[in-house]
């Protein structure tokens, strides 16, 4: 609160009662200024990053065979379980193909049996010099051909059986179904542009966000390595798109090993429990990462002013305002800066209205009991 131009006597009591720890009120003629004594303290700062939410496993389900949808067995948005039948594609041609394949296998088995008998018979006759070697080799070739045909027919049976099973489109994961763009009677195939349905396993969700390269380097230097950062970083919060804080905290569990050449940012992933299914695949939010700083020098942002991208404060030196350049940490809580260079413990600075002061302005500190 800027107390400029407030009469001295009328608001003396208010000025004393509103002083914070480390902060006093000073007077210059008929104007009031607040001062702040620099001291060490602990602060927890937060930084927000825009995030995209995704289920831990999101699967686009497409048909593996062509045909007309004859039945849809789920409702849009319904929870489904792994292996549940979601759609049925016209089975008639695939049942016929499977029955033909089964019949071909039986025929091939019979042909193989006959070829085996002929070969065994010709083998005995050859040993008795009744038939020639040519006849024996012909019987052997017929047997080999019958074996190959049986192998081929069995493979065709397996293929026909698989195609028939594919007419029942099942969910490969547990999750929640998306909207369904197709209806009974629609002709579909494996090349359709839109999936039959998308199933998202949202018992847990991932929140993907990006961090600038310099912030990532600060984090690595703080924790020693990326692996240490993943293990030791505190839990993070998720601010939902409606401004509310999500009830469960999350944990960063993956940091990209590369930096995007186009954005200069690093991709990071946090995981959140989602047992109540409040978070949905495709949603958005803001990841809030807390940073705890021990024994730091925190000063009010109102005590600073900027000049050509440099940050200054007014120190009170010999009762006068002296502009002093400082360096601050990139993280802040919106009301305070953490000073990394430029001030010492015990320094007195003007806490408010720094942008209105001039170099050399006389600053008088009101002592306790002074009116």
ABEGO torsion letter per residue (X at the ends): XBABGBBAAAAAAAAAAABBBGBBBBBBEABBBBBBBBBBBBBBBBBBBBBBBBBABBBBBBBABBEBBABBABBBGBBBBBGBBABBBBAAAAAAAAAAAAAAAAAAAAAAAAAAAAAAAAAAAAAAGABBAAAAAAAAAAAAAAAAAAAAAAAAAAAAAAAAAAABBBBABBEBBBBBABBBGBBBBAABABBABBBBBAABBBBBBBBBAAAAAAAAAAAGBAAAAAAABBBBBBBBAAGBBBABBBBBABBBABBBAAAGBBBBBBBBBAAAGABBBGBBBBBBBBBBBBGBBBBBAAABBBBGGBBBBBBBBGGBBBBBBBBBBABBAGABBBBABGBBBGBBBBABGAAABBBGBBBBBBBBGBX
